[in-house]
């Protein structure tokens, strides 16, 4: 009888656990949908076609899921940018990506082999360009082109490693920050004193 109870308890636990795991993604999208309808829909529209703000529907602005999160986390909603940050921004990004059919990869830095020039360009385009622009002239964040913020190559690496991307500074560490810095140094004419 004890054995039967143990097997029954274990089975019920596993069924409950799998329900929680499977429904977790649904809960995140539902949370994103709720926030979108409360705080984003008035400007971006119920169908993502835009009303007072640019359309979301099939946008090609975003090079990565991180880009969508960064945009929401950094400046949305425009009337109260601190309202939708962290996991809420991630949930809204997930909802927008699914609902409005963005054509972007889900996991960016893991999919990028940044060991050569093309890989570093892809890393920058997927992770940094939504804020700094593909040309480095800035969009939501300050321009990189002709920057005088850094004195040496190592300062660029250190800055990225500690602070970037803005919405998730732990996302690009170590080798990732070195590769991003190398791309920036080679392509955006930084005024470094060690050059």
C-alpha positions, 0 to 999 in steps of 0.5 A: 500500500505504501508503494502504491501511494508513493507511485501515485504521489510521484505521478501527480507531482510530475503531472502538476510540474509539467503543467506548470512548465508548459503553461509558464510560456503561456502565462508570460505571453498573457502577461505581455498581452495584458500590458500591451493592451493597457499601455501600448495599444493606444499608440501602436494599435490593437493590430500593431499597425500604429496609431500615434506611433510607428507600426509593429506589424511585420517590422524589420527594425528589430534584428533580435529579440533582445532589440525588442526588449531593449526598446521596450525596457529603455523608452516604452511606454513613452509617457512612463518609460519606467513602467515596463522594465525587466521581465515585464518588458520581456513578456511584452516583447514576446507577445509583440514578436508572436502577435505581430510576426517580427522576423527575428531570431529568438536567441541572438548571441548564442547563435552568433559565431563572432570569431571573424569580421562577418560574425562580429558584424552580425553580433553588433547588428543583432545586439547593439544596433537597435539603440546605436544604429547599424551605422553607429550614429545613434538612434535610442542611444548616443552615437558611437561614430567619432566617440571620444568617450574612450581612451584605449581599446580596453576601455571599450571592452570594459564599458561593454562588459560592465554596462551593455546591452543597457537592458541586460548588462549580463548578456554580453560578457567576456568574449562577447564584449571583446568581439563587440568592442573589436567590431566597434573599434574597427568600424566607427572611428573612435578617437582613442589615444592608444592608436 
